[in-house]
């Protein structure tokens, strides 16, 4: 379970983006977060993953307060429990696709045979079978995004955080990837948060939330769409 208690965060410029935000993400819950640009969606994901710290408030993961963890403990928690799909991909250019995707399993000490089998499975799942020995410079932006998604899912994390995971993909591939993310979440009893501007992407989650200056509020996407037609 993930708990956010009265989270506030300002940018270095001093502009406040999150104010007194609270939310509880239950086990096996999959939500999408929408909202205007600059409202703090990506910032919120970074805080949840422990990549940044709130100015005030608490983030609690399975009963452990993240602010109480030292850097080593936070790294272990993030490495084992979280899968993060970044907008910028963060693919390591000097590693092959196999090595990039397998990295979370290797860091967690998985056996070589398991790592190899799961890497092949994930490459196939994102439509890059047979490309494992290629290097990132040989791929398009959309293909790199699929590598990032495979890497985030390979170790079956308890929490999957995705920041605009289909921004560089064509509609058909985007739908396939969104279904893969949803399938992995459900198959592994994980919890997931996807940040997106796409209504189609948001609709693949169990619940849609909108982030505003007043916090997170659930919406009915179908009802919202009808009101604007």
Buried (B, 14 or more C-beta within 10 A) or exposed (E): BBBBBEBBBBEEEEEEBBBEBEBEBEEEBBBBBBBEEEBBBBBBBBBBBBBEBBEBBBBBBEEBEBEEBEEEEBEEBBBBBBBBBBBEBEBEEEBBBBBBBBBBBBEBEBEEEEBBEBBBBBBEBBBBEEBBEBBBEEBEEBBBBBBBBBBBBBBBBBBBBBBBBBBBBEEEBBBBBBEBBBEBBEEBEBBBBBBBEBBEBBBBBEBBBBBEEEBBEEEEBEEEEEEEE
